[in-house]
C-alpha cells in the first residue's frame, strides 16, 4: 500500500523508487503483484503518463485511510517518537541550516539514533513528491495550502541593520521616509528572482518599501557580508543578525517600526500521512526555536 500510494503521488515508478530508496524494479514488481492479487487494474500506463483507473482511485483512497490508521496505532503503542527510524530528507535554506540547525544537529542524532538525515540546502520551490523530499522548512505561508500541510515550529522578525562604520559615515535613519536617502542593499529571491520589498508596521498599518539600490545579491551570506563591510542597510531575519548584534559588528535601526512576525513551518504533502520521523523533526524544531534568543 505504501509503494502504491507513493507511485500515485509521484506520478511515476521512478519517482516512487527514489523517494522510498528502493530499486525501480521492486516498485514495478510490487504493483504487478498487487494488481494480480486484487484481480483489477489500478493504473493506466502510457509512455508519458501514469493515471489511476476508477478502481485504482477507490483503492488509493482506502490505502490512505489504512496507512493513517496504522501510523496512529504505531504512535500510540510507542507513546513517543523516540523509536522513530528511517531516512528523513529535509530541504531548508543554507543560512538557516548553518545558523540554527547544524550547530544543534548532534542533539537530534543523539535523541533519535534510528533516523538518518539527508539535508539539502536552498530556497527554490521544491516538488516534494517528485524529488523524494519528506519535508521542507520554509518561512511564510505555503502558496498552495490545499496540497500542503504547514506545521508552525516558530517565527522570526525582520530587522534593519547596518555596520557601526556605515552609521558613523551616513547617520542613522529615523523614519521610513529617510530610508530613500540611504544605501539599501537589494536581495533577489531565489524563488521569484525579484527584489524583495521591505515591510513595516507604522501607526498600526503595514507599509511596504520597494528597495532600489546600487548593489543587489541573491545569496543570504553575501547579503549579510554587504552590511558587515559597511556597504549599506539590509533587512535580515533576527536569528541571522543575532550573533553580529551581540558582537557589535551590526547595529539595529528603525526599531520603532516592527515588521509583522513571519512564521517558520515544516511543510509536507497533504496526501501523505505524518510519519514518525517527520513528527520527531517537527517536535525537535519547535523545541530548538523556542530557545533561540535575539538581543534587543
N, C-alpha and C positions, 0 to 999 in steps of 0.2 A: 504493500500500500504506500509506503514511504517513497519507493522508487517511482511508482506510477504517478503519485502526486507531484513529485519533482519534475518528471517528464512534462506533465501538463503545464506546470508553472514556467518551465524553461523553454517550452515550445520546441524542444529538440532532445534527442537522446544524448548528444554530445554535451549539451549544457547541463543535463541532469547528472551525467557521469562526472563532470568537472566539479559540480557543487557537492557531490557526495564522496568524491575522492575514490571512485571505483572505475574499473575499465568500462568502456562503452559497450563492449561485447556482453558484459554482465547485465547492463541495463536492457539491451535488446533481448537477451535470452529470458530475462525475468518477465518482460512484457509479453513475450510469446507464450511462456508457461502460464501466465495469469489469464490470458485470453483463452488458452486451451482449457484451463481448469473451469473457467466460467462458461465456456461454450458460447462466447459472444465477442464480437469485435469492439474494442474500446477506442481505437484510434484510427483516423483516416490519414494515410500517408501518401504524400506525393514527393517529387524530387525537391520541392522547395518549401512545402508547408506541412504542418502537423496539426490536426484538429481532432476534437472529440466527436465520436458518434453520439446519438441520443442516449444509448446505453452507457457509453463512457462518461457522459456528463452526469448521469444519475449516480454511477459508481463513484465518480470523483467527489461529489457532494457528500456521500456517505463515508468515504475514506477520510475526509477532513474531520468529520464528527468523531469517527472512531479514534483517529490519531490524537485528537484533542482530549478525548476521554482517557486514553492510555497515559498521556502526558500528565493529566491531572491526578490519576491514581498513583503514578510513579512518584510524583512530587509529594503527595500525601503520605505515602509509605516511607519515603526517605526523610520526611519532615524538614528537610533543608536542601540547599544546593551544594552542600559540602562534598557529595559524591558525584557531582557533575563531571562528565568526562567526554572527550571527543575533541575534534578540531573546530576552532572558532575563528572565523575570518571576519575581521573588522576593518573598516576604512574610516580614516579621520584625517584632519589637516595635519601637516607636518609640524606646524608651530604648536598646536595643542598637544600633540604626542610628545614633543621634546620638553615642553614646559611643565605639563601636568601628568601625563600617563607614564612615560618611560622612567622618570625618577622613582615612581612607586610601583612599577610593574612586578618587582620581586615579591612584593606583599601579595599581589594577586596570585602569583605562581605558588607561593607557599600555602595559601589558603585553598587553592584549587589545583592540586598537583596532577589531576586527571585531565586537565584542559590544555591542549596545545594551541597556542595563539599564532595567528598569521595576521600581521598588521600591514596594511597598505596605506600609503600616505598621499593625500591630495585633497583638493576641494572641488573637483569636477563632479558632474552628475553621474552617479553610479547606477547601473541596472543590476540590482541585487540578484535577481534570479539568473539572468543570462551570464553574469560574471562570477556566480558562485560565492557571493558575499553574504554572510549571515546578517550583518547589521552595519550601520554607519553611525558615526557621531557627527551631528550637524547642529548648527545654530539656526534659530528662526523656526518657522512653521513649514512642514513639507508642502511642496507645490501641489502634489496630488494626494491629498489626505484620504481620498476614498480608497486608494490602493495600498496605503502605507499606515503603519501604526507608529506613533511617536511617543516614547516613554520619556517624560521630562526627568532629567537627573540633576539639573542645576540651572543656573542663569549667570549672566555676567552683564557688566555695564561698559559702555564705551567711554573712554577718557581722552581728552585732547591734551597732548603732551608736547614738550619741546625740551631741548637741552638748556642748561643754565647759560651756556655761551650764547645760544640764539636769543634768549630772553634779554641778556645783557646788551646785545647789539641792536635788537629790534623792539624791545619792550614787550610787555605782556598785554594781550588783548583783553579789554574789559567788557566787551559786548559782542554779540553775534555780528553786528554791522561792521565792527573793526576787523573781523576775520579777512575781509577783502583787501585790507591793507598789508596783510602778511603773506609770507611764502607758505603755501599749502602744498603738501605732497599728495599727489593723486595715487589712489590704489585701484588697480584694474582687477575686477573679479575674475577668477579662473573659470567660473561657470558662465558668466554673461559676457565677459570681455570688455565691459563698460566701466567707466569710472564710478566708484561708489560714493553716493551722496552722504552727507553728514546730517544726522537727525538729532534735534534737541527738544527739550520741553521749556518753553518760555511763556510765563504768565498762564500756565495751565494748558497751553496749546502746543501742538507739535509743529516745529519749524524745520524745514529742510533747506540745507545749504548745498548748492551744486558746486563741487570743487573743481576749479580750473587752475592748474599750476604749471610751472616750467619744468617740473620733473614728475614723472609717473613711473610706477613699478607694478609688477603683478605677483610679487613674492613677499610674504609677510616678514621674513627675516631681513630682506633688503629694505623693506618699508621701515622697519624698526631701526635699521642701521642709518637710514637717512636722518632720522631725528637725533640719534646719538652723535652723528657727525655735525650737528648744528645746521642742517640744510633747510629746515623748516618745521612746520607744525604737522603732526599726524594725529589721527583718531584711531585708537587701538583698544583692544579688549583689556579689561583691567588685570586679568591674570597674566598677560604678557608684559604689561607695564610694571607690575608689582616689584620684581627684583631691581629694576632700574630706578624706581621711585625710592626704594629703600637705600640704595647706594648713593643716591643724589645725582646720578647721571641723567635723569629726567626730572622735570617738574611738571605738575599738572596745572592747566589754565582753564578758565571758564567753568570752574566747579559749580557755579550757581545755576548752570544750565544742564541739569542732569538729563541724560538721554533716557529713553524708555528701556527697561530691562529686556534683555534678549534671552529667550530660553535656550538651553542646551539639551538636546534629546538624543537618545539611542533609537534609531529608526530601523524597522524591519517590515517585511511584506505583510499585508493584512491577511492574505490567504494562508500563511504559514503559522502553525502553532508555535507558541513561545517555548523554545527548547530550554532545558535546564542550564545549558552553557550560556545562552543569551541572558536568561534570568539572573544567573550568577554575575555576569558582567554588568547588567543594569544596576543591581544592588550595590556592587562594589563601586561603580562610578558615582552613584548618588552619595555614598559614604565619603568617597575621596573628595568630591567637590564641596561637600559641606565643611571640609577642613581647610579649604583654600582661603587664606586671609589676604586682603588687599589693604595696604596702608592708606589712611585718609589724610 
